Amino acid sequence: MPQNIAPNQVLDAVRASPGNRVKVAVSDIDGVLRGKYLHKDKFFAAADSGFGFCDVVFGWDMADQCYDNTTLTGWHKGFPDALARIDLGTLRHVPWDDDVPFFLGDFVVQKNGKEVPHPACPRQLLKRVLKRAEKLGVIPMCGMEFEWFNFTETPQSWADKGYVRPQTITPGMFGYSLLRANQNRDYFKALMVEMGAFDIPIEGLHTETGPGVYEVAILFSEALEAADRAVLFKTGAKEIGARFGIMPSFMAKWNAQYPGCSGHIHQSLSDGRKNLFFDAKGRNSMSKLFESYLAGQVAALMEFAPMYWPTINSYKRLVDGFWAPVKPTWGIDNRTASFRVIAGSPKSTRLETRCPGADMNPYLAAAAVLAAGLSGIEKKLKLTAKPIHGTNEGAENIPRAPRTLIETTRVFRDSDLARDWFGDDFVDHFAATREWEWRQWLDAVTDWELKRYFEII
């Protein structure tokens, strides 16, 4: 939807839509959309004054298990309704759901008699970072990419299998394959066409290396819209896939034999007229602003790591010898680096942050990359790190990323930089949720353990 459409035009569009329902959704801390249908009468009231949405969405994990270690919400507060504000600028119509009007929302709370952003709301967190960018006089532009595997499964068939041995839609390793795309061309076409009709314009879609794996590049836009598109793409792909008996998975690493699934974030900064990253006279056509932005990302990667790698499984992707970068490195058009500088024309010069996985929460990952880069600009950091060449040539003495969620969570929790950009309430809450996730893993008995120990010990 055009971003400059007036609120009264949005409401008129909803009135003119067929049927009597409107679909609304909010992002939880894991980037999972939680939503409901509203009757149109309820929607118009909610558009004016907001609507109640149980704050348990910030008090439980993705499996609806309530945290026992958070303070913002929990059993001790009785999980009251939080106030959700509908963002009328997010109007879309869902092509695969009878063109029902759809909106995203933001959570707010009352503080000292004033309405303020909810500290645990991921979309609000990104807005917080963007307000700081505005003070610097820059407009962050982003484009997101996802790799994901596709399986001939349904939620029921997957449960009946005991959650093992999923069947991919195609066999073998066949990246950029027209043959493999043609084998599921109706699904492939639906993703391209229906996502476009859902205001998620796809720049490119192709098969990747691995059985049944695709990669999508979503057209760049201002950062908030880019994150909206990304979170809606993941949910939309699952809803479209179900129509074809296909279950997409954005899990970071579902099989140790295959490459993992990335969630790359392309970024540049604009002043509303031109790309501030480009300087024809700069090193590699990079402006000094770009160099400081990149220096900030190199410096802050490990402090913000759980926002890029939020699950236990995220760290199974960070394996030497695969495509996922494992060190805070940068290079010129080098896909083995965490930060790939694409230095080209005044329009296309940008940074691709390649370390996040497809399991990221797009709002949190976007907030992290932008906060890291903008902190480099605020501090006027110099780009002293050398670029790597080839496959990590020049990275021999750079420490690699930790291999566990609990290690990165502890660094994040103790980070003054994270608290400066995201606030104490968010840092404490998010760190507690990641610590909870780690404890669930510690209590679990896995297939690997059964295979290794069941008979022999």
N, C-alpha and C positions, 0 to 999 in steps of 0.2 A: 504494500500500500504506500502511496506517496507520503513522505514524512511530514509535508507541510499541510496536510488536509486538516480542516478545522474540526473541533470536537462535535459541533452540531451536524456536520456532514457525516461523521462517523455514526452518530446516533440515527440519522436518517437512513443510512445504509443498512443498519441493523433492522430498523422498522420495515424496510422494503424487502428484507430477505424472507424467503419462504419458511413456513413452520413457526414454532413458538419457542425454540430453544437456542441457547447460546452456550458455547463451550469456553471455559476459562481454565487456566493452569498457572502454577507457580513451580519454581525449581526448589527441590530440597537440597541438602548440603552435599549430596552425592551427584547432583546434576540430573536426578530422576524427576521427570515432570509429574506432579501430583495435581489433579484437577477434578472438575465436576461439570455437569450441565446445569445451567440456570434457566428457569422460565424467563421469557422476555421481560415480563413485568418486574421480576426480581432483578434482572440485569439492569434495567433503567434506574432502579433505586440504587443498585450497587455502583453504577457508573457515577452517581452523584456523591454517595456517602461511603463507599467501600462495602465490603462484605466480610463476614466472619469465616475464618478457616482455622481449624484446630491446629494449635501450634505444635502438636505432636510431630508434624513433618520435620521439625528441627530437633525433636526429642527421641527419634528412633532411627535405626539404620535402614539400609535398602531392603532388608528382609522384615521390616516392621518389628524388630526387636528393640525395646526401649533401652536407651543408655542408662547406666547406673552411676555416671561420673560427671554429668553436666549440671551447670547451675542456672543457665538462662531459661531452661524449661526442663520439665521432668515430673516424676510422680509427686515430688514435694510441692509442686505448684498446681497439680491437678489437671494439667494440659488444657488450659482455657482456650477460647477462640482468640486468635490474633487478627488484627485488622489487615485485610488485603485491599490494596488500591489497584483498580484496573487501569492499565496503561492504554488509553484509547488509541495511541499511535501505533499499537501493535496489531490492529485489525487485519485479519486474514479470513479467507473462507476455505474450509477443508474440502478439497475436491473429492476425496474418497469417503466423505461422510455427508453426502447430500448438500455440500456447500454451506454447512453450518458456520455462522460467524464464530470466530475464535479470537481470544485475547490472552495476553500474558499479564500477570500482576506482580506487584511488589508488596512486601510486608512493611508495616510501619508500627511504631509504638508511641505511647504518650510519655513524655519526659519533661518534668517541670512545666506542665500545662501546654506543652507544644508537641506537635506530631513530628517525629523524627524517623529516619530509616531504621528498620529492625537490624541489629548488629549481626544476626546470623543469616540474613537473606543474601544469597549469592549475587542476585541481580543488583541489589542495593550496594553490595561491596564494589562491584565494577563501577557503578555510578560514582561512588566515593572517589575512586582513583581518577575517573574522568573529570571530576570537578577540580582536582589538583592539576590535571593537564591543562584545563581551561585557564587556570591562574598563570601557567607558564606560556600561554598564548599559542598552544598547539592543539591540533585535532588529530587524535590517533585513528588511523585507518587499519583495518585488519581483514584478512581472508583466512578461512580455516579449511583444512583438509583432513579427511579421515580415511584410514584403511580399516576394513572390517571383513570378517568371514561370514559366509552364508551357508545355511544348513537346511536339508530337507527334513525339518522337524517342526513339531508344534509344541506348545507348553505341555500338553498331555503326553505326547510320545516321548518327550525328553524326560518327564517324570517317570514314565513307565520303564525307561531304560536305566533308571537309577542314576541319571546324570553322568553317564559314561558313554563313550564311543559315538559321538554325534556324526551323522552322515553329511558330508559336504555336498553341495549341489553339482560340483564337477570335480574330477580327479586331477592329480598331477600339478606340476609347477609350470605355469603358462602365463607369464606377465604380458600385458598389452595384447591379449589374444582376441581377435575378432571372432574366431571360432567359438571360444568359450562364452563370450558375451552373447553370441547368436543362439547358444543352447538354451538360454533363458531370456530371450529377447523381449518377451512381453513384460517381464519383471524389470528388465533393464530400461525399456522404454517408459514404463510407468514411473520409475524413479526420475527420469529426466523430465518428462512432461508434467506429471502431477506435482512434483516439487516446484517446478517453475510456476505452475498455477497457484501454488501455496506461497508465493513470494519468497521462495528460496531458489534463486537462480543458480543453476549448476554450470560451471565453466568447463569442467571436464569430468568424464566418468570412464573408467577402464578397469580391466582385470589387473591384479597385481600378482607377485610371485607367491604361489601357494594355491592349494586346492580350494576353489570357491571363494577366493578373496577379491574384493573390489577396492578401488580407491576413488574418492570423489574430491573435487576441488570446488568449493563454494565461492561465488563471485564476491570480491572484496567490497567493503562498505565501511561506514563509521563503526567504531568498535562495539558499541552496545548492540547495534543491529546485527553485526557479524556473530556475536555470541548468541543472540536470539535465534538466528538462522541455524547455528550449529546445534543447539540443544533441540530445536524443532526437527532438524534433519534426522537425528538419531531416533527420536520417537516416531517420526513419520515413516522412516525406512522400515521399522518394525511393523507398523500398521499396514503399509502397502505390501510388505513381504508376506504377511499372514494370508492375504488374498490369493497368493500363488503357492501356498504351502511351504513357504520359505521363512526360516528364522534367522535374521541377522544377529550377529554378536559383535559388540565393540569391546569385548574383553581384550586386555592388553596382550595376553599370550595364552592361547588355549591348548597349544601342543608344543612340546619342547623341540620337535623336529623342524618346525616352520618358523619363519620370521614373525615377529610380533606385529601388533597393530598400532600405528602412530597416529597422533593428532597434531599435525604441524600447524603453526600459527605464523602467517605472514603479516608484517607490520611496516608501516611508514608513518611519518608525521606530516601533517599539512598545516598551512596557515590559512586555509580556505581558498587559496589560489594556486599554490605550487607545492611540490614535494620537497620538504625541507631536508630530506636525506641526500639529495643529489647536489653535487658541486663538481662541475667539469674540471676545476683546477685542483680538487682534493685528491688525496691518495685513493686510487681505485675508484675515482669519481665519488668518494664519500665526503660529505660535509663534516665539519668539526662537531656539529650537533649529532650526527649519526655516530661518529666515533665515541662520543661520550655516552650515548644511548647504549651502544653495544658494550662498552666498558662496564656500564651498570649491570647489564644482564650477565656478563661473565662473572662479575663479582658476587651477584646475589643468587646464582642458581641453586646452590646448596641450602641457602637459608629459606628459600621458597619451595623447596623440592616436593613436599607433600601436596602442593597445589597442582603440580604437574603429574605426580605419581601417587595417587590417593589411595590405592588399594594394596592388599597383600600381593596380588597377582601382578601389579605394575612392575615390580622389581624382578619378576621372572623374564621380563622383556629386556632388561638391562644386562645383556650377555655379550661378552667380547666376541667379535667375529660375525655378529649379525648386524643389521642395519641401524639399530638403535644406538645413538651416541651415548657414551657412558662417562664422559669427562666434560668440564666447562671449557670447551674449545671453540674457536671460530676459524672460518676459512672462506676464501673467495670461491663461490659456486662449488663448494665441497660438501657432498651429502653425508660424509662420515663425521662431520663436525656438529656440535650441538647448535651452533649459530652459523647459519649459511648466509653470507652476504651475497646478494644478487645485485651486482653493480652494473647498471645498464643505462637506459635512457632517463631523462628527467621524470618521465612518468612511471617507469617500472622499477627503479632502484628501491630496494627494500631489504628487510631482514626476515629470514625464515628461522624461527625457533623450532628445532626439530626434536627436542628431547621429550615433550609431553607424549603420553600415550592416548589412544582413542578412548580410554576409560576416564579421561579427565572430565571434570565439570567445566564446560566452556566458559562460564562466568568467572570462576575462580582462576582458571589458567590464564585467561585474558587479563584479569586484574593483576596477576603475578608478573607476567611478561612486561606489562605496561609500567607497573610500579618499579620494577627493577630498572628498566630503561630510563624512565623519567627521573629516578633517583640519581642515575649517572649524570643526567643533564643538570639537575639541581646542584650537584656537587662539582660539576665541571670536571668530571673524571677524564683522565688521559687514557687513550687506548695503548697500553704498554705491552699487553699480551701479544705474542707473535701469532700470525695465522699458521694453521697446520696445512700440510700438503699431503696429497695421496691419501692413504689409509692411516690416519693418525700420525703421520710423520711429523715430528716436532712436539708430540704430546707425551713423550716418554716419561717426563718428570712431573707431570700433572696428576694429582691424586684422582682416582676414579670415584664415582658416586657410590654411596653406601648401598648395600644390597637388601636392606630391610626397611619397612615402613617405620618401625619404632625408632631407628637411628635418625632418620630424617625428621620425624616428628619432634624429637627432643631438640634438635637444632632449631627447627622452626619456632617451637615454644619459647626458646631462650633468645630469639632474634629481636634486637632493638629495632632493626629496620622493618621487620614485619609488623611490630606493634605501632611504629610510626605511621605506616601506610594503611594498615587494616584495622587498627584499634585493639585495645586489650581484650574487649569482650569477644570479638571474632577469633583472635588468636587463641585465647583460652578455650573457647568452645570447639573450634575446629581441631585443635590439638587433642582435646579430650575424646572427640569422636574417632580420631585416628588411633589413639591409644586403645579405645574400645575395640576397634576393628582388629588390632593386633592381638588382643586377648582372646577374641573369638577364634582366631587362627591357632593360638596356643592350645586351646581346648579341643580342637578338631582332630579326628583320626582320619587320615587321608588314604586314598587308594595306594599311593606310593608306600606307605607304611605297611599296609596289608600285604602287598606284593613282596615286600622285602623281608618282613619278619614273621608273617602268619604261620608258614610251614616250617621254616628253618630253625627259628629260635626254640 
